[in-house]
C-alpha cells in the first residue's frame, strides 16, 4: 500500500475552512443590512422632525398641522410606536405621548423658536448578535417663527 499523496491529505480542508469562515461572513452581511435599515430610520426621523418644524414655524399653522406633516413624512420607513411632540421649548427625555391633539398656534410672534421632536422604535435582529432588539430613534428640529 502506497502512502497518501499531498492532494489526498488536503481533500477535506476546503470544506472545513468554508465552515469556519461562513458564520463570520453572514454576521458581517446581516450587520451591514440592519445598520443600513437603522440608518434609514434615523434619517427618516430627522427629515420628519425638520418638516414638522418647518410647518410649525408658519404663522397660520397649528401644532396639529405640524404633527400631521411630521407623521406624513414618515411614510415608507419601518418605525413603530411613533411619537411627535411640538412646543415652544425644546422637548427633553423620551416621548411617551403625542402633543398633536391640541391646536395651539405656537408662532404668534416672529422671532421665537418652535421645536418638533419625532421618536420611534426600530427592530434590529442580527443573528448571533447579543445587542439585537428594539432600538429607539429620535430627532429634534428647531425653526425660527416667521
C-alpha positions as CSV (number, residue, x, y, z in Angstrom):
1,X,0.0,0.0,0.0
2,X,1.4,3.3,-1.0
3,X,1.3,6.4,1.3
4,X,-1.3,9.1,0.6
5,X,-0.3,11.9,-1.6
6,X,-0.5,15.6,-0.6
7,X,-3.7,16.1,-2.6
8,X,-5.4,13.2,-0.8
9,X,-4.4,14.5,2.6
10,X,-5.8,18.0,1.8
11,X,-9.1,16.7,0.5
12,X,-11.5,17.9,3.2
13,X,-9.5,21.1,4.2
14,X,-11.5,23.4,1.9
15,X,-14.8,22.2,3.4
16,X,-13.5,22.8,7.0
17,X,-12.2,26.3,6.1
18,X,-15.5,27.1,4.4
19,X,-17.4,26.0,7.6
20,X,-15.2,28.2,9.7
21,X,-15.5,31.3,7.5
22,X,-19.2,31.3,6.6
23,X,-20.6,32.3,10.0
24,X,-18.4,35.4,10.2
25,X,-19.3,36.4,6.6
26,X,-23.0,36.0,7.4
27,X,-22.6,38.1,10.5
28,X,-20.9,40.9,8.6
29,X,-23.6,40.7,5.8
30,X,-26.5,40.9,8.3
31,X,-24.8,43.6,10.2
32,X,-24.5,45.8,7.1
33,X,-28.1,45.2,6.1
34,X,-29.5,46.0,9.6
35,X,-27.2,49.0,10.1
36,X,-28.5,50.4,6.8
37,X,-32.1,49.9,7.9
38,X,-31.3,51.7,11.2
39,X,-29.6,54.5,9.4
40,X,-32.5,54.9,7.0
41,X,-34.9,55.1,10.0
42,X,-32.7,57.7,11.7
43,X,-32.5,59.8,8.5
44,X,-36.3,59.5,8.1
45,X,-37.0,60.6,11.7
46,X,-34.7,63.6,11.2
47,X,-36.4,64.6,7.9
48,X,-39.8,64.2,9.6
49,X,-38.8,66.4,12.5
50,X,-37.5,69.0,10.1
51,X,-40.7,69.0,8.0
52,X,-42.9,69.3,11.1
53,X,-40.8,72.2,12.4
54,X,-41.0,73.9,9.1
55,X,-44.8,73.8,9.1
56,X,-45.0,74.8,12.7
57,X,-42.9,77.9,12.1
58,X,-45.6,79.3,9.8
59,X,-47.8,81.9,11.5
60,X,-51.1,80.4,10.3
61,X,-50.1,76.8,11.2
62,X,-51.2,75.0,14.3
63,X,-49.4,72.2,16.2
64,X,-51.8,69.7,14.8
65,X,-50.7,70.7,11.3
66,X,-47.1,70.2,12.3
67,X,-47.8,66.8,13.7
68,X,-49.7,65.8,10.6
69,X,-46.8,66.9,8.4
70,X,-44.3,65.1,10.6
71,X,-46.1,61.8,10.6
72,X,-46.9,62.1,6.9
73,X,-43.2,62.4,6.2
74,X,-42.5,59.0,7.8
75,X,-44.2,57.1,5.0
76,X,-42.3,54.0,3.9
77,X,-40.0,53.9,6.9
78,X,-40.2,50.8,9.2
79,X,-40.8,52.6,12.6
80,X,-43.2,51.6,15.3
81,X,-44.5,53.5,18.3
82,X,-44.1,56.9,16.7
83,X,-44.5,59.9,18.9
84,X,-44.4,63.6,17.8
85,X,-44.0,66.5,20.3
86,X,-44.5,70.1,19.3
87,X,-43.7,73.0,21.5
88,X,-42.1,76.4,22.0
89,X,-39.4,74.8,24.3
90,X,-37.0,72.0,23.5
91,X,-38.5,68.7,24.5
92,X,-36.4,66.5,26.8
93,X,-36.5,62.8,27.6
94,X,-38.2,60.1,25.7
95,X,-41.6,60.9,24.2
96,X,-44.3,58.7,25.6
97,X,-47.3,60.6,24.1
98,X,-48.2,62.8,21.2
99,X,-48.8,66.5,21.6
100,X,-50.8,66.6,18.4
101,X,-54.3,66.8,19.9
102,X,-54.0,70.5,20.7
103,X,-54.4,73.0,18.0
104,X,-52.4,75.8,19.6
105,X,-50.7,78.3,17.4
106,X,-47.1,78.4,18.5
107,X,-45.8,81.2,16.2
108,X,-48.0,84.1,17.1
109,X,-44.9,86.4,17.3
110,X,-42.0,86.3,14.9
111,X,-38.5,85.7,16.3
112,X,-39.4,82.9,18.7
113,X,-38.4,79.3,18.2
114,X,-40.6,76.3,17.7
115,X,-39.4,72.7,18.3
116,X,-40.6,69.4,16.9
117,X,-39.4,66.1,18.2
118,X,-40.1,62.8,16.4
119,X,-39.3,59.5,18.0
120,X,-40.0,55.8,17.3
121,X,-38.7,52.3,17.6
122,X,-36.8,50.3,15.0
123,X,-36.4,46.5,15.3
124,X,-32.9,45.2,14.7
125,X,-32.4,41.4,14.7
126,X,-29.0,40.3,13.7
127,X,-28.5,36.5,14.1
128,X,-26.0,35.5,16.8
129,X,-25.7,39.2,17.9
130,X,-26.4,39.9,21.6
131,X,-27.4,43.5,21.3
132,X,-30.3,42.9,18.8
133,X,-33.7,44.1,19.6
134,X,-35.7,47.3,19.6
135,X,-33.7,50.5,19.3
136,X,-35.2,54.0,19.8
137,X,-34.5,56.6,17.2
138,X,-35.4,60.3,17.8
139,X,-34.6,63.7,16.4
140,X,-35.5,67.2,17.4
141,X,-35.7,70.1,14.9
142,X,-35.9,73.8,15.7
143,X,-37.2,76.5,13.3
144,X,-37.4,80.3,13.8
145,X,-41.0,81.6,13.6
146,X,-41.7,83.7,10.6
